[in-house]
Amino acid sequence: MTMRMTSTSATTMKNNLLAPSVEERGLISNTPYENFTFSLPTPDGDATIFIVEDEAGKIIRVDITIGKAGSSVAAWCNGFSRMLTFAINQGVALDAVIEELSDIASDRFQFSDGVPIRSGPEAMAIAFKKYRALKKL
């Protein structure tokens, strides 16, 4: 018997084998988590940025989506989201993350509330600044 695996099922299988599930990472429980959502334009398309906090108000996850699922930009966003989540969970200060992501520019830009956004990482820095202002950090 020959089993043919599509790229979607191969990806799902790989993720199931290598990455802990959402439940294993503690991202789902009976306690609702606070979720902050920011939508910002970027040169690569509209970014939707989710910042998820635990019940103590600590960031436990960052998700960024730009473009269609399966696109190269979506893959970069997924990897970038994982690295930001990892860095913050390892104790990197939010101010340090904002500083590193600010002023990353491309050859194009979009405006949001009169502020130019020159890249996806810069949009993430702006979202973190908005999050910090909401939280009064």
C-alpha positions in Angstrom: 0.0 0.0 0.0 1.4 3.4 -1.0 0.5 6.4 1.1 0.7 9.8 -0.5 1.1 12.7 1.7 0.1 16.2 0.7 2.3 19.2 1.7 -0.5 20.3 4.1 -0.7 16.9 5.8 3.1 16.7 5.9 3.3 20.1 7.5 0.7 19.1 10.1 2.4 15.8 10.8 5.8 17.6 11.2 4.2 20.2 13.5 2.5 17.5 15.6 5.7 15.6 16.0 8.1 18.5 16.7 6.1 21.3 18.3 4.1 21.0 21.5 0.4 21.4 21.1 -1.3 24.6 22.2 -2.6 22.7 25.2 0.9 21.4 26.1 2.3 25.0 25.9 -0.4 26.1 28.3 -2.1 28.5 25.9 -5.5 27.0 26.5 -7.0 26.5 29.9 -10.3 27.2 31.7 -8.9 30.7 32.5 -9.5 33.2 29.7 -6.4 35.0 28.6 -6.3 38.7 27.6 -5.8 39.2 23.9 -4.8 42.4 22.3 -5.3 42.7 18.5 -3.7 45.4 16.3 -4.3 45.8 12.6 -1.6 47.8 10.8 -0.7 48.3 7.1 2.7 47.2 5.9 4.5 47.3 2.6 3.7 43.5 2.2 0.0 43.8 3.1 -2.2 44.3 6.2 -0.7 42.9 9.3 -2.9 41.5 12.1 -0.9 41.3 15.3 -2.1 39.4 18.4 -0.5 39.8 21.8 -1.8 37.2 24.3 -1.3 37.6 28.1 -1.6 35.0 30.9 -3.8 35.7 33.9 -0.9 37.6 35.6 -0.6 40.1 32.6 2.6 38.6 31.2 2.9 38.2 27.5 2.9 34.5 26.6 2.4 34.6 22.9 2.8 36.9 19.9 1.2 36.1 16.5 1.5 38.0 13.3 -0.3 37.3 10.1 0.3 39.0 6.7 -0.8 37.5 3.5 -2.4 34.2 2.6 -1.7 31.0 4.5 1.1 29.1 2.8 2.7 32.2 1.2 6.3 33.0 1.8 5.3 36.2 3.7 3.0 34.1 6.0 5.9 31.7 6.6 8.2 34.5 7.6 5.6 35.9 9.9 5.1 32.5 11.6 8.9 32.2 12.2 9.1 35.8 13.4 6.2 35.3 15.8 7.8 32.2 17.3 11.1 34.0 17.8 9.4 37.0 19.4 7.4 34.7 21.7 10.5 32.8 22.6 12.6 36.0 23.3 9.9 37.5 25.5 9.3 34.2 27.4 13.1 34.0 28.0 13.0 37.4 29.7 14.0 39.9 27.0 12.5 43.2 28.0 9.7 44.6 25.8 11.6 47.9 25.5 14.6 46.0 24.1 12.4 44.2 21.6 10.8 47.5 20.5 14.2 49.2 20.1 15.5 46.3 17.9 12.5 46.3 15.7 12.1 50.1 15.3 13.5 51.7 12.2 13.8 48.5 10.1 12.9 49.8 6.7 12.2 48.5 3.2 12.0 50.4 -0.1 8.2 51.0 0.4 6.0 52.2 3.2 2.4 52.6 4.3 0.9 55.1 6.7 -1.1 54.4 9.8 -2.4 57.4 11.8 0.1 59.6 10.0 3.0 57.3 11.0 5.0 55.6 8.2 5.4 51.9 8.5 8.3 50.7 6.4 8.3 47.0 7.2 6.6 44.1 9.0 9.1 44.3 11.9 8.5 48.0 12.3 4.7 47.3 12.4 5.4 44.9 15.2 7.3 47.6 17.1 4.4 50.0 16.6 2.0 47.3 17.9 4.1 46.8 20.9 4.2 50.5 21.6 0.4 50.7 21.3 0.2 47.6 23.6 2.5 49.3 26.1 0.4 52.5 26.0 -2.8 50.5 26.7 -1.2 48.7 29.6 0.5 52.0 30.8 3.8 50.2 31.0 
